Amino acid sequence: MGTGFSTIHKEIGQPGAARFGMIGWMKRYLRWAGNGIFILLVMTVAFVAVSTWFFDWRFDAVGTGSMEPTYKIGGMVVIRPVEAEKIAVGDVITFRSPMESRQLITHRVIEVVREDGGLVFRTQGDGNPEPDGFDIPAENLRGEVCCYVPLIGHGVDFVKSPEGGIVFVGVPAGFLLWMERKRIRAWLT
């Protein structure tokens, strides 16, 4: 009594107590690790939501090898809005394709040209031998790449897909309904 040892240390002297003390320690460790992972996930989702809704940032998967070795397929680029006048040679930008407006392309700026009072960008993928065969008007600019995270782009694509919506919205909603089934049944009867 009053020796300052924790319960685990007190129990170690008893037969078989070391084993149970270790299991108790591992359970506590796993609980702390699980809580830490949960908090990290919540903070990540909150960061993405705030960045997307309030600051108009984009989180996109790298789908082709045109920017390798800088950005590898399966990674994720974080794109923040930027004024066209602030873009310089060497910046990596994301823009709407002049040929297909629904397609977004991320390439490096190799030349900035003023034409008829407006800006036009010439770009090239780091992994491409030739520059892009088109000019990008400033109005097609979506933003500048500010961050790259390897390997999680496939996860980002999955979350954006209908299947990902089912997994990340439908499954938790179903779980909540299952947990509340007794209350729902009582309310309906």
Summary of the structure (lengths in Angstrom):
residues: 189
radius of gyration: 26.1
end to end distance: 56.3
largest distance: 87.6
contacts: 476
relative contact order: 0.11
helix: 44%
strand: 23%
